[in-house]
Amino acid sequence: METVSPPPSQPKKRGRPKGSTKAKADTDREASAAASGGVPRMRGADKRSSSSDEKYSQWKSLVPVLYDWLANHNLVWPSLSCRWGPLLEQGAFKNRQRLYLSEQTDHTVPNTLIIANCDVVKPRVAAENHIANFNEEARSPFVKKYKTIIHPGEVNRIRELPQNKNIVATHTDCPEVLIWDIEAQPNRHAVLGAAESRPDLVLMGHKDNAEFALAMCPTEPFVLSGGKDKSVVLWSIHDHISASAADASKATGSTGSIVKTADNSPVGPRGIFQGHDDTVEDVQFCPSSSQEFCSVGDDSCLILWDARVGNNPILRVRWCFLDGLILGASFLFQVEKAHNADLHCVDWNPHDQNLILTGSADHSVRLFDRRKLTTDGVESLVHKFEGHTAAVLCVQWSPDKSTVFGSSAEDGLLNIWDYEKVGKKIESGTRSPSSPPGLFFQHAGHRDKVVDFHWNASDPWTVVSVSDDGESSGGGGTLQIWRMTDLLYRPEDEVLAELQHFKDHVIECTSKA
């Protein structure tokens, strides 16, 4: 009897599987049909366990205590990526800032790249009742759509160019990287049959789909990508950006693109780097170099590259030091077993360039010191952060404090960590005995997997995060913009001195509770 071998396992795609997306508007119509005599359907909230509902209710009751500001924005379609754009206006009580989002549809309407204007309330301005009384099914008045780009395929990843944040790159389910000049792109109406928007540049070099791994260089207009072809590809778009880019970034009413596309030809790569044995899931530049970068993938590897050396990781890295400063490196390096499962994300500390974060399907976040890298990663592992109960999808260092970073996962949590607190003696009663070392804040406002988040460099400690709520509510997503109370991260002496002024009031409130 012939034995049929099982089909090979496919790399897990983050986000919703194709064809399963359901808009919340469709869910509402079905519920309405059921009420009028149709077949009754169980609502998403009823499907969730009572334990999950109870935890969310508990979190919601603590919002006025834990947060300085929180805005909840219901999304008709799930968003797989969110990014802060440039600061547009500064006011007395709030600032206006650009916000980039994606919409992943079921193809009854086109997939889109959304450019929104967001009013960011300044610290200690929002009233307690304002942040406490939000409606999960409503759209926030603080987020207003500015422009829609009809994207050729779903938007899996968005990255802005640091030299000009009006220019963004996107990944979709194809080998190319698409470059968009936000101000030059016309506003489109996303209806079935509408023609796709035309990108300002197309970067070619991958031989298979490149869906998630995408990064922009902080120092030069370089783009980095990874994909299913197991390769990392590097481009320079320097020659295609107008010399007036810095001035154009300040103008929001420009009609001409600052990206040069006269010949309509695609842009070829500067280098293609081979070293992974499976899909490359994320890439990141060294904060001070356009030639040094790292990558992680489904082969559980963390690889450091130097474009000045070659295209392949070959031997152990040999760093040259003087008084703690890196003078140079002779080879690249590969950590063959950085985690016990697929690696989904990586970030390089912008304040301490020896420290690299990785997040994995093994539910953990790991912190590596590149000065001590070994093949198995044991000696270079600074700490293993274990606070999630599902695959970690995104990690990012805080732009404001060198020891703080965030991690989001499929468990619906966005954890804020401070590795400086690891190993320090914790006074009795200051945190739960079961709380993982280094974890000092947990954002539990999302009720399904948190697929992406981004720290706001223009507004310290403010975060935007998005969740794909398909499994919990039948479709759609949730965008939240939030800032924890500064009583949680300011120096303890300052906080105690401030609270002392309100001691009588605190005691009175406690006795009533």
SEVEXKE-776097 format. One line per 10 residues: number of its first residue (from 1); their letters; for each residue z, x, y of C-alpha. Coordinates in Angstrom, 3 decimals. Layout:
NUM> A> Z,X,Y  ... $
//
This chain:
1> METVSPPPSQ> 0.000,0.000,0.000  -1.009,1.447,3.331  1.819,2.196,5.720  1.285,1.209,9.312  3.008,3.577,11.714  4.774,2.041,14.714  3.022,2.345,18.066  4.126,5.321,20.154  6.826,4.546,22.676  5.640,4.388,26.266 $
11> PKKRGRPKGS> 7.506,5.936,29.207  9.746,3.319,30.774  8.320,2.008,34.022  10.912,1.449,36.698  10.718,-1.939,38.370  9.404,-5.181,36.977  6.816,-5.104,34.161  3.408,-6.283,35.295  2.749,-9.984,34.981  6.394,-11.041,35.009 $
21> TKAKADTDRE> 6.917,-11.304,38.749  7.958,-14.744,39.935  8.455,-15.628,43.560  11.612,-17.425,44.605  9.413,-20.108,46.126  8.068,-20.825,42.618  11.618,-21.029,41.279  12.532,-23.540,43.964  9.470,-25.668,43.161  10.366,-25.690,39.478 $
31> ASAAASGGVP> 13.936,-26.685,40.258  12.623,-29.492,42.462  10.336,-30.700,39.670  13.243,-30.759,37.268  15.286,-32.842,39.690  12.479,-35.395,39.885  12.304,-35.933,36.155  10.616,-32.811,34.865  11.989,-30.476,32.231  15.314,-29.114,33.498 $
41> RMRGADKRSS> 15.483,-25.364,34.021  18.519,-23.136,34.072  18.902,-21.464,37.460  19.206,-17.685,37.654  22.798,-17.905,38.897  23.714,-19.959,35.802  22.226,-17.311,33.549  24.475,-14.591,34.862  27.749,-14.106,33.100  30.856,-15.555,34.687 $
51> SSDEKYSQWK> 32.217,-12.014,34.865  29.295,-10.890,37.015  29.689,-13.901,39.298  33.393,-13.238,39.623  32.828,-9.604,40.594  30.267,-10.585,43.198  32.581,-13.248,44.646  35.355,-10.694,44.836  33.075,-8.236,46.630  31.924,-10.901,49.081 $
61> SLVPVLYDWL> 35.515,-11.785,49.977  36.144,-8.130,50.853  33.086,-7.706,53.097  35.057,-8.057,56.395  37.453,-5.350,55.217  34.985,-2.873,53.710  32.073,-3.080,56.144  31.508,-2.458,59.809  28.175,-4.297,59.557  26.128,-5.979,56.835 $
71> ANHNLVWPSL> 22.812,-7.837,57.051  21.430,-9.641,53.985  17.688,-10.435,53.889  16.185,-12.571,51.136  12.768,-11.372,49.908  10.199,-13.746,48.389  8.801,-10.840,46.385  10.683,-7.817,45.030  10.393,-4.520,46.893  10.248,-1.255,44.946 $
81> SCRWGPLLEQ> 10.692,1.016,47.974  12.306,0.963,51.417  12.336,3.599,54.172  13.554,3.914,57.740  10.885,4.666,60.311  11.142,5.884,63.916  13.668,4.662,66.471  11.863,2.312,68.889  14.458,1.140,71.436  18.085,1.887,72.258 $
91> GAFKNRQRLY> 20.308,-0.850,73.653  23.944,-1.347,74.609  24.929,-3.099,71.388  22.036,-2.494,69.008  19.004,-0.282,68.467  15.559,-1.335,67.305  14.072,0.735,64.525  11.017,0.646,62.292  11.505,-0.273,58.632  8.966,0.153,55.800 $
101> LSEQTDHTVP> 9.027,-2.125,52.739  6.792,-2.959,49.805  6.017,-6.328,48.231  5.298,-6.460,44.497  3.578,-9.791,43.814  2.240,-11.591,40.749  -1.326,-11.249,42.124  -1.537,-14.856,43.362  -1.358,-13.111,46.744  -2.099,-9.436,47.455 $
111> NTLIIANCDV> 0.441,-6.631,47.175  1.430,-5.468,50.622  3.016,-2.674,52.612  5.286,-4.333,55.187  6.145,-2.745,58.533  9.155,-4.465,60.075  11.229,-4.056,63.216  14.938,-3.981,62.494  17.775,-4.514,64.976  20.544,-2.141,63.904 $
121> VKPRVAAENH> 23.894,-3.257,65.303  25.913,-0.336,66.641  29.277,0.652,65.129  32.273,-1.576,65.917  30.131,-4.265,67.539  29.704,-6.902,64.810  32.347,-9.629,64.669  34.270,-10.167,61.435  33.027,-13.734,60.930  29.446,-12.601,61.538 $
131> IANFNEEARS> 29.342,-10.130,58.656  31.440,-12.339,56.358  29.386,-15.523,56.585  25.924,-14.668,55.296  23.630,-16.767,53.132  22.087,-15.043,50.120  19.040,-17.319,50.250  18.289,-16.823,53.969  16.279,-14.232,55.834  18.164,-12.089,58.304 $
141> PFVKKYKTII> 17.367,-12.512,62.025  17.781,-8.739,62.337  14.614,-8.063,60.280  11.289,-9.207,61.729  7.855,-8.490,60.276  5.693,-6.434,62.637  2.582,-5.682,60.598  1.188,-6.245,57.114  -1.119,-3.846,55.259  -2.900,-5.259,52.206 $
151> HPGEVNRIRE> -2.309,-2.496,49.709  -4.767,-1.629,46.903  -2.257,-2.171,44.079  1.510,-2.469,44.141  3.491,-0.062,46.309  5.794,1.937,44.042  6.933,4.553,46.546  6.828,5.033,50.326  7.449,8.308,52.143  7.188,8.981,55.881 $
161> LPQNKNIVAT> 5.885,12.188,57.434  8.809,13.927,59.225  6.458,15.401,61.836  5.224,11.895,62.700  6.963,8.897,61.147  4.095,6.580,62.041  2.249,8.230,59.154  3.355,7.237,55.660  2.205,8.041,52.148  2.253,5.551,49.279 $
171> HTDCPEVLIW> 2.025,5.704,45.510  0.464,2.951,43.447  -0.807,2.644,39.875  -3.638,5.126,40.309  -4.045,8.930,40.440  -4.515,9.074,44.229  -1.969,9.319,47.049  -2.778,7.066,50.004  -2.052,8.083,53.621  -1.640,5.393,56.310 $
181> DIEAQPNRHA> -1.499,5.641,60.089  0.761,2.651,60.736  -0.143,2.098,64.381  -3.894,2.388,63.832  -3.993,0.037,60.845  -4.930,-3.564,61.720  -2.454,-6.340,60.990  -3.641,-8.362,57.982  -2.909,-11.809,56.617  -2.034,-11.591,52.924 $
191> VLGAAESRPD> -3.939,-14.410,51.270  -5.705,-14.569,47.925  -9.128,-12.966,48.167  -8.385,-10.982,51.332  -10.035,-7.563,51.463  -7.774,-4.564,50.915  -6.786,-2.396,53.848  -8.487,0.979,53.974  -6.216,4.050,53.884  -6.731,6.720,56.538 $
201> LVLMGHKDNA> -6.725,9.501,53.954  -6.959,9.664,50.171  -5.400,12.665,48.388  -7.029,13.492,45.046  -5.903,15.900,42.337  -4.149,13.973,39.554  -5.989,13.158,36.331  -3.787,10.174,35.483  -1.671,7.624,37.326  0.897,8.988,39.774 $
211> EFALAMCPTE> 3.339,6.144,40.387  6.744,7.339,41.585  7.019,11.079,42.270  6.207,11.532,45.977  7.650,13.701,48.758  6.830,14.849,52.293  7.717,18.340,53.510  10.349,18.544,56.289  8.794,21.653,57.870  5.001,21.146,57.658 $
221> PFVLSGGKDK> 2.619,18.226,56.979  2.526,18.904,53.235  2.554,16.235,50.517  3.877,16.640,46.971  3.230,14.344,44.026  3.845,14.069,40.289  2.355,11.803,37.664  1.615,10.838,34.086  -0.702,13.839,33.723  2.507,15.939,33.577 $
231> SVVLWSIHDH> 1.479,17.864,36.682  2.846,18.430,40.180  0.202,18.463,42.916  0.541,19.929,46.420  -1.635,19.022,49.445  -1.737,20.050,53.074  -2.884,17.372,55.527  -2.426,19.740,58.478  -6.139,19.904,59.260  -6.447,16.129,59.155 $
241> ISASAADASK> -3.676,15.358,61.668  -4.563,15.367,65.353  -2.940,17.961,67.583  -1.632,15.060,69.654  0.403,13.706,66.734  3.719,14.336,68.447  2.642,12.349,71.505  1.054,9.602,69.438  4.267,9.095,67.498  5.941,7.948,70.719 $
251> ATGSTGSIVK> 3.267,5.377,71.489  3.584,2.090,69.625  0.512,0.423,71.096  -2.084,2.992,70.090  -5.327,1.654,68.586  -6.882,4.947,67.554  -5.813,6.798,64.441  -4.353,10.283,64.790  -5.630,11.020,61.286  -9.077,12.608,61.286 $
261> TADNSPVGPR> -11.325,10.740,58.846  -14.767,11.244,60.351  -16.356,12.525,57.143  -14.610,9.871,54.971  -14.117,12.506,52.285  -11.012,12.725,50.066  -8.603,15.628,50.447  -8.330,18.128,47.594  -5.090,19.863,46.539  -3.770,23.275,47.487 $
271> GIFQGHDDTV> -2.304,23.704,44.034  -1.729,21.949,40.701  1.417,23.002,38.851  1.741,22.618,35.087  5.082,22.904,33.305  6.343,19.475,32.280  5.760,18.017,28.807  5.927,14.394,29.940  5.549,12.164,33.018  6.826,13.685,36.270 $
281> EDVQFCPSSS> 9.159,11.052,37.754  10.243,12.650,41.040  9.611,15.669,43.258  11.340,17.152,46.294  10.676,19.961,48.770  13.205,22.625,49.627  14.440,21.521,53.092  13.419,24.807,54.725  10.162,25.615,52.947  6.750,24.099,52.289 $
291> QEFCSVGDDS> 6.228,26.499,49.376  9.396,25.841,47.366  9.995,22.548,45.605  11.437,21.009,42.454  10.440,18.319,39.978  12.027,16.227,37.219  10.503,14.171,34.449  10.730,12.212,31.230  10.964,15.502,29.314  14.553,15.854,30.648 $
301> CLILWDARVG> 13.540,18.989,32.563  14.359,20.166,36.076  11.808,22.711,37.276  11.922,24.865,40.416  8.584,26.040,41.799  7.384,28.552,44.357  3.740,28.099,45.334  3.589,31.732,46.473  4.255,32.960,42.927  2.014,30.883,40.699 $
311> NNPILRVRWC> 1.321,27.527,39.103  3.445,27.872,35.974  7.198,28.258,35.389  7.336,31.473,33.393  10.547,33.474,33.439  14.099,33.131,34.602  14.431,33.001,38.361  15.718,36.205,39.943  17.274,35.449,43.296  17.952,38.233,45.796 $
321> FLDGLILGAS> 21.130,37.776,47.852  22.758,39.470,50.836  26.073,38.099,52.121  25.381,34.803,50.404  21.887,34.423,51.906  18.783,34.182,49.722  16.274,36.880,50.608  13.642,36.084,48.023  12.762,35.103,44.487  10.500,36.750,41.952 $
331> FLFQVEKAHN> 9.928,33.949,39.447  10.293,30.234,38.927  12.736,28.545,36.609  13.020,25.614,34.253  16.181,23.835,33.085  14.995,22.468,29.766  17.888,20.070,29.172  19.130,18.988,32.577  20.160,15.580,31.145  20.301,13.856,27.781 $
341> ADLHCVDWNP> 17.511,11.423,28.669  14.610,10.887,31.085  15.181,12.131,34.631  14.279,9.542,37.263  15.169,11.175,40.562  16.022,14.414,42.351  17.154,15.428,45.842  17.726,18.778,47.539  20.727,19.148,49.845  19.473,19.590,53.441 $
351> HDQNLILTGS> 22.769,21.228,54.489  23.349,23.546,51.495  20.049,24.520,49.898  21.717,25.848,46.759  22.646,22.319,45.641  20.282,19.942,43.831  21.062,16.411,42.594  19.448,14.721,39.600  19.765,11.156,38.269  18.906,10.048,34.758 $
361> ADHSVRLFDR> 18.499,7.246,32.253  21.680,8.622,30.615  23.591,6.804,33.436  24.793,10.019,35.078  24.196,12.052,38.232  24.380,15.822,37.940  24.842,18.459,40.629  23.250,21.870,40.007  23.659,25.193,41.801  20.278,26.943,41.833 $
371> RKLTTDGVES> 21.915,30.382,42.117  23.335,29.948,38.601  20.463,28.258,36.790  20.212,28.726,33.026  17.787,27.210,30.535  20.358,24.742,29.200  21.771,24.112,32.691  25.394,24.516,31.556  26.413,27.373,33.845  24.602,25.919,36.860 $
381> LVHKFEGHTA> 26.143,22.448,36.505  28.617,22.008,39.353  29.715,18.534,38.284  28.630,15.521,36.255  29.205,12.229,38.101  29.742,9.293,35.759  30.185,5.993,37.560  27.137,3.954,36.541  26.664,1.883,33.407  22.859,1.895,33.421 $
391> AVLCVQWSPD> 19.944,4.160,34.305  20.161,5.896,37.697  17.022,5.217,39.729  17.625,6.942,43.084  19.808,9.729,44.495  19.947,10.941,48.087  22.113,13.263,50.128  23.661,11.958,53.326  21.962,13.350,56.451  25.345,13.424,58.230 $
401> KSTVFGSSAE> 27.809,15.096,55.841  26.878,17.939,53.503  29.124,16.878,50.605  28.271,13.169,50.549  25.452,11.508,48.601  24.497,8.117,47.218  23.184,6.952,43.852  21.738,3.590,42.841  21.118,2.242,39.365  19.991,-0.603,37.170 $
411> DGLLNIWDYE> 23.634,-1.793,36.976  23.240,-3.258,40.499  25.570,-0.739,42.129  25.016,1.765,44.915  27.741,4.412,44.679  28.711,6.752,47.522  30.178,10.069,46.352  31.853,13.054,47.986  31.853,16.069,45.680  34.380,17.732,47.975 $
421> KVGKKIESGT> 36.942,15.278,46.622  36.321,16.254,42.994  39.338,18.075,41.599  41.547,17.338,44.594  44.909,15.713,43.976  44.729,12.008,44.719  47.881,10.401,46.033  49.214,7.561,43.899  47.800,4.205,44.892  44.872,5.503,46.954 $
431> RSPSSPPGLF> 42.312,4.745,44.252  42.101,3.134,40.841  43.092,5.445,37.956  39.781,4.538,36.279  37.706,5.475,39.324  35.430,8.472,38.582  36.225,11.698,40.462  34.306,11.943,43.727  33.515,8.227,44.010  34.906,6.875,47.285 $
441> FQHAGHRDKV> 32.790,3.772,47.990  30.878,1.295,45.856  28.381,-1.117,47.377  28.288,-4.132,45.033  26.300,-6.544,47.192  23.193,-6.517,44.994  23.190,-8.719,41.905  20.484,-6.851,40.022  19.069,-3.335,39.753  19.042,-1.369,43.019 $
451> VDFHWNASDP> 15.611,0.244,42.882  15.727,2.181,46.159  17.853,3.009,49.202  17.623,5.242,52.265  20.212,6.711,54.648  19.459,6.165,58.333  19.197,9.553,60.057  19.257,7.845,63.492  22.435,5.847,62.792  25.092,7.737,60.791 $
461> WTVVSVSDDG> 26.424,6.033,57.645  23.941,3.146,57.870  22.001,2.447,54.657  19.093,0.183,53.717  18.857,-0.814,50.046  16.640,-3.123,47.976  17.104,-4.763,44.598  14.678,-6.392,42.194  16.378,-9.708,41.364  13.879,-10.932,38.782 $
471> ESSGGGGTLQ> 16.241,-10.825,35.817  19.131,-12.546,37.596  17.501,-15.153,39.808  14.017,-15.710,38.415  12.127,-13.732,41.046  12.168,-12.115,44.432  14.416,-9.410,45.762  17.171,-8.653,48.224  17.198,-6.260,51.151  20.551,-5.265,52.608 $
481> IWRMTDLLYR> 21.358,-3.119,55.624  24.966,-2.055,55.726  27.498,0.368,57.142  30.932,0.870,55.619  33.937,0.797,57.939  34.643,4.180,59.478  38.260,3.911,58.335  37.000,5.025,54.930  35.344,8.306,55.899  36.945,9.463,59.147 $
491> PEDEVLAELQ> 39.667,12.163,58.968  42.864,10.722,57.552  44.975,11.766,60.566  42.677,9.879,62.943  42.746,6.749,60.810  46.533,6.770,60.449  46.986,7.287,64.183  44.721,4.318,64.926  46.410,2.081,62.389  49.788,2.960,63.832 $
501> HFKDHVIECT> 48.765,1.181,67.045  48.230,-2.006,65.050  51.133,-1.650,62.636  52.867,-4.877,63.591  49.640,-6.848,63.327  48.816,-5.369,59.894  52.300,-6.234,58.577  51.994,-9.785,59.892  48.597,-10.304,58.219  49.869,-8.856,54.934 $
511> SKA> 52.873,-11.184,54.860  50.643,-14.225,55.427  48.262,-13.159,52.655 $
//
